[in-house]
């Protein structure tokens, strides 16, 4: 779902806040953002996405919006997850800079002026927060370090905290990418694939949770790795799936064929030397070779079918254009 953007006035900053059962913290967060932005002369808006909360979050959003025209809200019918909230919020932004932050007050709005400056003056496409000192349980800190180490090595993007909710974006970035599933952790990878490669990092303050409880469990550790594999495959092979499936299938088929050929040649040598030749089917390698060739054939066929599907995709020729020159001249 994409909301209609407010194009009538281009403002400095849009703050996107996904919220799930955060009724207690939202008033303090909104007041804090207003105080910081007003003090720094930043023209801003706050877009709060109520991700199917079961408490009074939406009532709080309506009350805040009535008292402050800068606050806008979207309410989901059920809980769809953070990626859906961010995607919907991104579609409603009109700011030159877009900042995302969690609603639980663990992200400090005091970071906003410097994040805005880094995007506007230093030309960063994305500035990701780094919670260098964290107020989380030991297990969460440990798994987070392991996850971020793997993400850095796997993606090649030198960030210490991929999962930090406090990030700043050039407005063009969030209006050029699509976030879905649970891919919010890998927005820097999506942005880089779209051509936004100037990705920076800033050490930010991490505050202890003041209200409520954490909404995440250890299951996100496993989901994070699975999502990393998914996004890596999509960014590399979404336009050419045959390059992946075809290459892997061909290698497997050739491996199986070489194994089978070896067994056949071995039998012919025995026959040529008038020796009792063992049956090819008595060797376990024959069945391994047969299985590998079948799997390789299926992989190749999968790549072929994926190319046919991809050819009919409506966005197969969608490319992001930065600027044009004399394109409409007759």
Secondary structure, DSSP 4 states (H G I P E B T S, - for coil): --PPP--SS-EEEEEEEEESS-HHHHHHHHHHHHHHHHHTT--EEEEEEE-S-SSSHHHHHHHHHHH-TTEEEEE-SS---HHHHHHHHHHT--EEEEEE--TTS-B-GGGHHHHHHHHHHS--SEEEEE-SS--S-HHHHHHHHHHHHHHHHHH----S-TT-S-EEEEHHHHTT----TTGGGGHHHHHHHTT---EEEEE--B----SS--S--THHHHHHHHHHHHHHHHHHHSS-HHHHHHHHHHHHHHHHHHHHHHHHHHHHHHHHTT--PPPGGGSHHHHHHHHHHHHHHHHHHHHHHHHHHHHT-TTTT-------SSTT--
